[in-house]
């Protein structure tokens, strides 16, 4: 009986171990916000696009030695094709994807295709059945952002963000000192919000609190307008927002792509209260927490 009990415990332990290994391979870092698209994914936290391609030898008469290069070549072709498809599906803002820009401009389309061809092979595996799996990766920010971020961002960067709505303010005997923040964390969990390269933060009246008018173009291109995380702890520890971020809760999403976040007018006033806070927005020191 004791031996049988020990066997059951051992088997259960092994099953738990294998299950844990599988889970760890599927989600290496649970705090990162990864969006699965087709045969690949967009890692919005780490800032890269990744695709998988699988190749097989079409002719069974080819020797095993000669079959591998053929399968590898086929896998690479499929991986880069999938990478292009995923890259074109990336949301630029709440109403636009990369594909919208490539469809409107042959120049942009050629540039994006060139960037995809420059994607790096990060892994290749030979399976027992003779197939080969290849994973390719390209940066989400940098050159891709330089191509697709609208030229209007450059024109608008010196404009002031929308003024807050006119609301009667109570007269205070002693005005409270203005709080200076080093970053902004928006908790958008439970809103079914989606990530984008150019998200916006709006007040309840639809006026922009944070958007392309606030940021330095080079910051937006090199690191994105916002970082993304799955929990508050990861957002707080992110170096984008440094030591004293303001934390606010999103009320709802805006835009067809649900990438814009609406916050309360009270929170909007708090962010706008000090001109010093424009500094962290200009440097894209913003984190958005999504489910």
PyMOL commands that set and color helices and strands:
alter all, ss='L'
color gray80, all
select helices_A, chain A and resi 2-26+64-88+98-104+106-117+143-148+152-156+217-223+232-237+265-272+277-282
alter helices_A, ss='H'
color red, helices_A
select strands_A, chain A and resi 34-37+40-43+48-55+120-126+132-139+183-187+201-202+208-210+227-229+245-249+252-254+260-262+286-289
alter strands_A, ss='S'
color yellow, strands_A
deselect
rebuild
show_as cartoon
